[in-house]
Amino acid sequence: MEEKQTILAAGAGGASKFVFGAEHIERVENVKDVAQYIGRIEEMIERKRIFFAANHL
């Protein structure tokens, strides 16, 4: 399946995908284990914040 749009995912195992053109897609993934996700939620949020800031989103 071809990915043509940005997808923002939340929750354990979620993978956000950011489309920057036909050839450039970047992913920011969350941990898959629910207990780890709950324990590391601030880290998951901060990783996305940093990604947004670095890419002017």
C-alpha positions as MATLAB code, in Angstrom:
seq = 'MEEKQTILAAGAGGASKFVFGAEHIERVENVKDVAQYIGRIEEMIERKRIFFAANHL';
ca = [
       0.000    0.000    0.000;
       1.354    3.406   -0.931;
       1.471    5.977    1.852;
       0.424    9.433    0.713;
      -0.559   11.236    3.894;
       0.742   11.913    7.369;
      -0.619    9.672   10.131;
      -0.332   10.630   13.806;
      -0.556    7.574   16.065;
      -0.976    7.323   19.821;
      -0.808    4.353   22.147;
       1.373    1.305   22.572;
       2.680    0.025   19.252;
       1.585    3.149   17.395;
       3.749    4.418   14.544;
       3.321    8.000   13.380;
       4.278    8.523    9.740;
       5.128   11.918    8.321;
       5.056   12.376    4.551;
       7.344   15.124    3.240;
       6.943   14.399   -0.463;
       6.725   11.452   -2.801;
      10.073   10.005   -1.723;
      10.490   11.132    1.895;
       8.597    9.458    4.762;
       9.760    9.492    8.381;
       8.420    7.419   11.259;
       8.256    8.036   14.997;
       7.325    4.823   16.779;
       6.018    4.133   20.273;
       7.087    1.111   22.306;
       4.831   -1.924   21.816;
       4.567   -3.200   25.393;
       1.654   -1.522   27.228;
       3.404   -1.471   30.626;
       6.514    0.094   29.078;
       4.384    2.599   27.177;
       2.645    3.697   30.373;
       5.966    3.979   32.202;
       7.586    5.905   29.333;
       4.667    8.055   28.135;
       6.549   11.313   28.749;
       9.442   10.024   26.644;
       7.075    9.126   23.787;
       5.491   12.594   23.906;
       8.868   14.340   24.055;
      10.178   12.382   21.038;
       7.215   13.614   18.988;
       7.631   17.180   20.289;
      11.285   17.169   19.242;
      10.378   15.756   15.824;
       7.690   18.423   15.300;
      10.066   21.226   16.291;
      12.921   19.940   14.130;
      10.632   19.709   11.098;
       8.676   22.945   11.699;
       5.367   21.112   12.127;
];
